[in-house]
Each structure stands twice: as structure tokens, then as C-alpha cells.
Amino acid sequence: MSSSASTYRRPAAGVRWDKVGRLAMTAVILALLALYVRSGVSLLGAWSASRADRAKVVQLEAENARLKRQRSQLYGREAAEEQARRLGMARPGEPLYVISGLPPN
């Protein structure tokens, strides 16, 4: 054997910490990336839901305004007077005329 062959030594079989470190760092980066993606998807879902909720609120506000107008028409003074007239009532002192004997239409 030559002298150069005797000085060459193979590395001892052991743990390659540089590779373990790279693998661990890759795993951590992938986990962080997964968390960012999941939070991004969650954020998009919340944004979409908020848009749908805003549209529903606008629709409900319009319906609320319509119902308030209808309530004021139904319970206002004019509505009460109109209903009383349909029932044949008159204000005190107001002449009341009853027409009978009309031919049917």
C-alpha cells in the first residue's frame, strides 16, 4: 500500500447534523407556509361572508323602511278616518246622507 492510501480516512458513520438542520428548517418553513395559506383562505371566507351579510343588511333596512311606512299609513289619523267612513261614520255635526233604493250595478 502506498502512504497516501493510509492517510485517507472515511468519515465516521454518524448523524449529519447539517442535513438534519436543513430538513428541520424546511419542515418549519412548510408549516409556516401552511399556516399562512390556511389563514388566507379563512380571511377570504370571512370577507365573502361579510359581503353577503352587508347585502342582507341593506335588504333588511329597505324592508324595515317599507314596513315603517306601511305602519304609519295603517295607524295614522287618515287611515282611521278612512276606515270610519267605510263603516258609515261621520264627525260630530257633519251631515250624514244615506242614499237607498239605487239599482244594482
ROLUMRO-860703 format. One record per residue (C-alpha): x, y, z; residue in one letter. Coordinates in Angstrom, 2 decimals, padded with zeros to 5 digits. Example, Ala and Ser with C-alpha at 12.3 -4.5 7.8 and 13.67 -1.06 7.14 Angstrom:
ROLUMRO-860703
       px       py       pz  r
   012.30  -004.50   007.80  A
   013.67  -001.06   007.14  S
END
This chain:
ROLUMRO-860703
       px       py       pz  r
   000.00   000.00   000.00  M
   001.05   003.46  -000.65  S
   001.37   006.09   002.02  S
  -001.42   008.27   000.54  S
  -003.89   005.44   000.95  A
  -003.12   005.08   004.62  S
  -003.70   008.81   005.32  T
  -007.10   008.86   003.65  Y
  -009.85   008.22   006.22  R
  -013.52   007.83   005.64  R
  -015.72   009.98   007.83  P
  -017.17   008.18   010.78  A
  -020.70   006.94   010.28  A
  -022.80   009.27   012.40  G
  -025.53   011.86   012.29  V
  -025.14   014.53   009.67  R
  -026.37   017.49   011.67  W
  -026.21   019.85   008.73  D
  -028.72   017.70   006.84  K
  -030.91   017.32   009.94  V
  -030.86   021.09   010.38  G
  -031.82   021.68   006.76  R
  -034.66   019.18   007.00  L
  -035.91   020.73   010.23  A
  -035.76   024.23   008.77  M
  -037.59   023.06   005.64  T
  -040.30   021.47   007.81  A
  -040.70   024.68   009.83  V
  -040.92   026.80   006.68  I
  -043.51   024.45   005.18  L
  -045.54   024.53   008.41  A
  -045.46   028.34   008.45  L
  -046.45   028.43   004.81  L
  -049.39   026.11   005.52  A
  -050.49   028.38   008.38  L
  -050.33   031.44   006.15  Y
  -052.31   029.69   003.41  V
  -054.94   028.50   005.89  R
  -055.30   031.96   007.41  S
  -055.52   033.46   003.92  G
  -058.31   031.07   002.96  V
  -060.06   031.84   006.24  S
  -059.70   035.57   005.58  L
  -061.20   035.19   002.10  L
  -064.10   033.23   003.54  G
  -064.74   035.89   006.19  A
  -064.56   038.64   003.56  W
  -067.05   036.82   001.35  S
  -069.39   036.26   004.31  A
  -069.16   039.92   005.31  S
  -070.14   040.99   001.78  R
  -073.15   038.67   001.89  A
  -074.05   039.98   005.35  D
  -073.79   043.59   004.15  R
  -076.11   042.83   001.25  A
  -078.58   041.19   003.65  K
  -078.42   044.22   005.98  V
  -079.17   046.58   003.08  V
  -082.12   044.41   002.07  Q
  -083.44   044.26   005.66  L
  -083.06   048.04   006.11  E
  -085.11   048.63   002.96  A
  -087.77   046.21   004.18  E
  -087.77   047.91   007.60  N
  -088.31   051.33   005.99  A
  -091.15   049.92   003.86  R
  -092.80   048.35   006.91  L
  -092.49   051.59   008.89  K
  -094.20   053.49   006.06  R
  -096.93   050.86   005.92  Q
  -097.40   051.05   009.70  R
  -097.71   054.82   009.63  S
  -100.30   054.51   006.83  Q
  -102.28   051.88   008.71  L
  -102.23   053.53   012.12  Y
  -102.23   057.19   011.14  G
  -105.14   059.56   011.59  R
  -106.03   059.45   007.90  E
  -106.27   055.66   007.95  A
  -108.57   055.73   010.97  A
  -110.82   058.33   009.33  E
  -110.94   056.37   006.08  E
  -111.89   053.20   007.92  Q
  -114.58   055.07   009.89  A
  -116.03   056.45   006.65  R
  -116.21   052.93   005.21  R
  -118.18   051.90   008.28  L
  -120.63   054.76   007.71  G
  -119.45   057.02   010.50  M
  -119.29   060.81   010.40  A
  -117.76   063.51   012.59  R
  -119.98   065.18   015.15  P
  -122.01   067.93   013.49  G
  -121.24   066.65   010.00  E
  -124.35   065.91   007.91  P
  -124.79   062.27   007.05  L
  -126.62   061.31   003.88  Y
  -127.98   057.84   003.30  V
  -128.94   057.01  -000.26  I
  -131.14   053.99  -000.71  S
  -133.05   052.42  -003.50  G
  -130.26   052.56  -006.06  L
  -130.35   049.97  -008.83  P
  -127.67   047.26  -008.59  P
  -124.78   047.55  -010.99  N
END
